[in-house]
């Protein structure tokens, strides 16, 4: 049902995206003009919208959860809410659909507008047995340099394994 709601919502909201989501599978969307390593997944079972990052071999490095629901409940005379939300953040919606739109789909547009811009790159980082991915600009580059130094300046002077890949998010050119 979540995927059908996304398709319905996308029909009237696709012009809000600089890089439109294009269906690439039953719950997977690629972004027009954005490299294949970055994609959107609408996860039905966890009621979640997430951006996933892959390397060139199709291995998933990481994901960013943009919005999800845990315990949806209809409260008489108030509307739909998520019982997992803290009281100070609790919101009520007249319909289930409006709750999904506001909580899961709107954050997708906000994320894409914030990060799919010319100065940003995709970074995929391998450290020992952990991997992660992120999109950012010069600030992220500085943070990754600090991480690189942390990896090589250990107490026993034995460097940890690390590898950093940087991709132009618009041009699928990996830089090692």
N, C-alpha and C positions, 0 to 999 in steps of 0.2 A: 504494500500500500504506500510506503514512503516514496518509492521510486515513481509511482504514478502521480503522487502529489508533487514531486519535484518536476516532472515533465509538464504538468498543468501550470505550475508556478512559473517555470522557465519560459513558457509560451508568451506570457505577458511581461516578463522581466528580463528577457535576454538582451534587450537594448541597454540595460544598465551595466552590462559587463563590457569592459574594453576588449577582452578576449573571451568570446562566447564559449560556454561549455558545449561540446559536441559529443553525443552519445557514442561510446566506443565498446559497449557491452551492456549487460542488463542493469548494472549498477555502477558502471565506470564511465567517466566523462573526461575527455582530453580537452585542452583549451586551444582555441583557434589562435595560431601564431606563437604558441608557447611550446617549448621542447617536450618531447615524448616522456622525459624522465619525471615530469610533474603531472599528476592527474588527480581528479576528484572522484571520491567513492561515496556513494550514498548507501550506508550500511543499514539494511533493513532490521536485522535482529537486535542491534544495539541502539536503533533510532539515532543515528549519528551521521553527520557530514564531515568528511575529513579530506585533507590534501595528503597525498602519498608521494614519496620520492623514491626513485629507482636508479640503479646504475645502468650502464649501457648493456649489461647482460640480463636485465630484467629482474634483478634481485632488489627487493624492497629494503630500503635503508631505514626509513623512519616515516612517521606520519604526524600530522598536526590535526588534532580534533578541533573543529570549528564550532560545533554545537551538537549537543546530544540531550536526550531525555532519559530519565531512569524510571521514575514511578509516576506515570501519568494517572491523574484521577480527576473526575468531575465532582466539584463541590456545589451542592444545591445553592442557588441564588448568588453564586460567585463566578463559576465557570471552570474551565480546565486549568490545571496547574500540575507542577511536578512536586510531589511530596518530598523529594530529596533536596529541593532548594531551601536554603536557610530562610527563616522567617523574614529577615530584613530585605531579602531579594525575591521573595515570593511574588509572582505575578499571576493574574487570572485572565483567561481568554474566553470569549464567548463560544468559540468553536475549536475543535481539535485541529482543524486545518490552519487556523490563524496562529495557534500555538506553534505548530511545526514551522510555518513560514517565518515567524519572528525569532524562534529559538535556533533553528537549524539552517534555514536557507538564507536569511538576511546576513548572518555572519560570513557566509561564503562570498557574497558580493563585496562586503567590507574588506575581507582578507585580500581578494584579488585586486581591488582598487589600490590597496596599500602596498602590496608587494610586487605585482606584475608591472613594474616600471623600469625604464631604461637603465638606470644606474645599478640595479640589483643583479645578483648572480645566484645560482644554486650552488651550495657547498654540500658535498657528501664527505663525511669524515669516518674513517675506520680507525678505531683504537682497540688494541688487543682483541677482545671478543665482542666489543660493542660497536655499533654503527649509528650514526645519526645524520639527519639532513636539515638544512635550513636555507631560507632565502633572505638575502640582505645585501647591503652595500658596504661602504668603507668601514662602518662601525663593526659589522660582522667580520670583516677581514682582520681588523685589529684583535677582536676576541679570539679568532681562530689562531692568530699568531701567538697569543698568550697561551692558548691550549697546546700549541706545538712546543713552546718552550717548557711547559709543565711536563709534557711527555718525555722530553729529552733530559731535563734536569731533575732526576729522581735522587732520592737519598743515597742509594747505593751506586749512583752514576751508571746504572744499567738502563739504557733508553728503552722505553716501551715502544711497541710497534704502533705506528700511526701512518696513515696515508690520507691526504686531503685532495679531493677532486673539485675543481671549480668549473662551472658551466655557465655560458652565456644563456640566460633563460629564453632568449629569442632566436638563438642560432646554433643550437646543439653542437657546440665545439667544446670538448672537454680539455681542461688544462690540468696537468698533474703538478 
